[in-house]
């Protein structure tokens, strides 16, 4: 398996095909892929943090990580995303997982569990939205210098 650069277009196409509960993203800082015998088996899309209090200019977030089920692909992508972030001068990288997900790949890549969110809808009276993603509790994992 080897890490390769991928465009947002290609990463989003992979997410649209394989991701269990999220749709493609609008933008990113960078995307990477994992290739095995010439086939793309996973992608990580990294962008600015969704939560504005975490958007300090030195923090990024894995907004999508998706594989086709290839063994160890998730932990390889998380570790590679962190190496890329450090190389660009970022000091912290985070991601949120659903309560139903174990976090084993994140722990294998050296990430730490930070806190649990209660989960909620982004919909509000002043800015109505339709939720197209799970709104239940999530766990923030992060790695930092």
Secondary structure per residue as TSV (DSSP state, phi and psi in degrees):
chain	resnum	aa	ss	phi	psi
A	1	X	-	360.0	141.2
A	2	X	E	-140.5	147.7
A	3	X	E	-79.4	136.2
A	4	X	E	-135.7	154.3
A	5	X	E	-75.2	144.8
A	6	X	-	-136.8	149.4
A	7	X	-	-75.3	161.3
A	8	X	H	-62.4	-37.5
A	9	X	H	-58.9	-47.4
A	10	X	H	-69.8	-39.8
A	11	X	H	-63.2	-44.1
A	12	X	H	-64.6	-35.6
A	13	X	H	-63.6	-39.2
A	14	X	H	-66.2	-43.9
A	15	X	H	-61.0	-44.5
A	16	X	H	-60.2	-33.6
A	17	X	H	-81.2	-38.3
A	18	X	H	-115.3	-20.7
A	19	X	-	-71.1	137.2
A	20	X	S	-72.7	-34.7
A	21	X	S	-142.4	5.7
A	22	X	-	-127.6	152.9
A	23	X	-	-95.4	172.0
A	24	X	-	-58.2	162.2
A	25	X	-	-96.9	164.6
A	26	X	S	-82.1	-36.6
A	27	X	-	-154.5	177.1
A	28	X	-	-163.9	168.1
A	29	X	S	-89.3	-43.6
A	30	X	E	-162.9	162.4
A	31	X	E	-133.0	146.1
A	32	X	E	-129.5	157.1
A	33	X	E	-126.2	166.0
A	34	X	E	-122.3	124.5
A	35	X	E	-112.5	139.3
A	36	X	E	-135.7	117.5
A	37	X	T	51.8	42.9
A	38	X	T	80.1	0.8
A	39	X	E	-109.3	135.8
A	40	X	E	-72.9	119.4
A	41	X	E	-112.0	-7.0
A	42	X	E	-171.6	157.9
A	43	X	E	-140.4	152.2
A	44	X	E	-127.6	129.1
A	45	X	E	-111.3	123.9
A	46	X	E	-117.1	131.2
A	47	X	E	-146.0	-168.8
A	48	X	E	-67.7	150.3
A	49	X	-	-60.5	143.4
A	50	X	S	-70.6	-43.0
A	51	X	S	-75.9	122.9
A	52	X	G	-64.3	-27.6
A	53	X	G	-71.4	-15.0
A	54	X	G	-94.6	-9.0
A	55	X	-	-86.5	78.6
A	56	X	S	-103.3	6.3
A	57	X	S	88.7	-12.8
A	58	X	S	-120.0	2.5
A	59	X	E	-118.4	135.9
A	60	X	E	-122.6	172.1
A	61	X	E	-139.1	136.2
A	62	X	E	-76.5	104.8
A	63	X	E	-85.5	-23.4
A	64	X	E	-147.7	134.7
A	65	X	E	-133.8	127.7
A	66	X	E	-147.0	135.5
A	67	X	E	-132.3	170.0
A	68	X	S	-94.1	12.5
A	69	X	S	101.1	2.9
A	70	X	-	-59.1	137.2
A	71	X	T	-61.0	132.8
A	72	X	T	66.2	7.2
A	73	X	H	-64.1	-42.3
A	74	X	H	-61.6	-50.0
A	75	X	H	-65.3	-35.2
A	76	X	H	-64.3	-41.6
A	77	X	H	-68.8	-42.7
A	78	X	H	-60.7	-44.6
A	79	X	H	-65.1	-41.5
A	80	X	H	-67.0	-38.3
A	81	X	H	-61.9	-40.4
A	82	X	H	-67.4	-41.3
A	83	X	H	-60.1	-42.9
A	84	X	H	-64.4	-43.1
A	85	X	H	-61.3	-46.5
A	86	X	H	-60.1	-40.9
A	87	X	H	-63.3	-26.6
A	88	X	T	-92.0	0.1
A	89	X	T	97.0	4.0
A	90	X	-	-77.5	148.3
A	91	X	-	-111.1	-6.3
A	92	X	E	-151.3	140.7
A	93	X	E	-135.8	130.8
A	94	X	E	-129.1	169.5
A	95	X	E	-160.4	154.4
A	96	X	E	-110.3	139.0
A	97	X	E	-123.8	156.6
A	98	X	E	-70.8	155.2
A	99	X	T	-59.8	-25.7
A	100	X	T	-78.0	-8.3
A	101	X	S	-98.5	144.8
A	102	X	-	-80.9	-32.3
A	103	X	-	83.9	9.9
A	104	X	H	-58.6	-43.4
A	105	X	H	-64.7	-37.2
A	106	X	H	-66.4	-45.1
A	107	X	H	-62.5	-39.4
A	108	X	H	-63.0	-29.4
A	109	X	T	-88.8	3.5
A	110	X	T	91.7	11.3
A	111	X	-	-82.2	155.4
A	112	X	E	-117.0	143.7
A	113	X	E	-75.0	128.3
A	114	X	E	-102.0	-56.3
A	115	X	E	-162.9	169.2
A	116	X	E	-108.7	137.9
A	117	X	E	-97.3	157.3
A	118	X	-	-81.2	-17.0
A	119	X	-	77.1	141.8
A	120	X	-	-168.5	168.8
A	121	X	-	-82.4	150.0
A	122	X	S	-83.6	-8.0
A	123	X	-	-71.2	133.6
A	124	X	B	-149.0	165.0
A	125	X	T	-60.2	-40.8
A	126	X	T	-76.8	-17.5
A	127	X	B	-148.1	78.0
A	128	X	-	-63.4	137.3
A	129	X	-	-141.4	155.9
A	130	X	-	-104.7	120.9
A	131	X	-	-73.1	124.4
A	132	X	-	-117.6	20.1
A	133	X	S	-145.0	164.8
A	134	X	-	-62.2	136.8
A	135	X	-	-113.1	10.6
A	136	X	S	-77.6	-176.0
A	137	X	-	-58.5	146.6
A	138	X	E	-136.5	162.2
A	139	X	E	-117.9	130.5
A	140	X	E	-89.1	125.8
A	141	X	E	-111.8	148.3
A	142	X	E	-152.6	158.9
A	143	X	E	-132.4	142.4
A	144	X	E	-151.5	162.0
A	145	X	-	-77.1	360.0
